[in-house]
Amino acid sequence: QSTADDNIMDLIQTHIILHNHDQKGHELAMHVLYQLQCVNVADAPESSISTSEHYEKFFISLAKLLIDVLPASDKSFSKLLCDAPCLPESLFRFLEGLCMSQGNNQQTKDSEGDRVTQGLGTVWSLILGRPPLRQACLDIVLKCAIHSQDEVRGKAVRLVAKKLYDLTYASEKVEQFATDSLLAIANKHGVSTDVNFTTSKESTSEVEVSNQEASVSGSQISDAGPSASGSTKTSLISPKQSAISVSEAKRHTSLFFALCTKRPTLLRQLFNVYGGSPKVVKQVLLLLVL
């Protein structure tokens, strides 16, 4: 691809952004993508179904531009992914990074929404609208559901428990993933340092799925994040190592406990693993119950 071709693509993308508000920008983007894909199909061997280098370069460049230029509340990015003829593999890496608030030029949050919500909302739209991509999208959400950042994990857990777990084609994998995650931390011995928690409004937002005002609408997930004043903190009387262990325990138990609110019979599994769990895990589980 020559420099002249790159310049033309840049002009087209600029035009798409300028006319994003009146649908013409999206129509132009679809026209270019379908044209590039048609050329690729015509030139490629019958056994090849991968996207061309030109298609992938234009697509990824446009997707990043939409994220950089438009606010998180804008639906153009989600619409691009839902309507495009196909999604290159590199796009899923970019989408996963967006859901985990990695690699954004803007702050994770802005006045019109946040990028984590935008990413997870887009994944949700793809799960509903593009069945062949459900597995890849579900994998992204489940990774986020055990993320080390509380906000990322909380949003993903709410999406899984409130929406994905109700889908027949996703419920089994969701439940298996949550169970494996619980067992992995419950069987991880060697952490015996006692941890004392204060009981207040503990940060269990990721598991309070029944009482949250959060909702998923289309490609956007509304989320009432934790307030600065109501943020709950754990009072630790322990070395720094124990705090890391508590964080890890929360990561691996929050999703399963959230599913218990939708399917109480899962509590039996929780009780089965409780007795043999490390002390820190037991205390985290008790914290989630209270």
Buried (B, 14 or more C-beta within 10 A) or exposed (E): EEEEEEEEBEEBBEBBBEBBEEEEBBEBBBEBBBEBBEEBBEEEEEEEEEBBEBBBBBBBBBBBBBBEBBBBBBBBBBBBBBBBBBBBEBBBEBBBBBBBBBEBEEEBBEEEBBBBBBBBBBBBBBBBBBEEBBEBBBBBBBBBBBBEBBBBBBBBBBBBBBBBBEEEEBBEBBBEBBBEBBBEBBEBEEBEBEBEBEEEEBBBBBBBBEEBEBEBEEBBBEBEBBEEEEEBEBEBEBEEEBBEBBBBBBBBBBBBBBBBBBEEEBBEBBEEBEEEBBBBBBBBBEBBEE
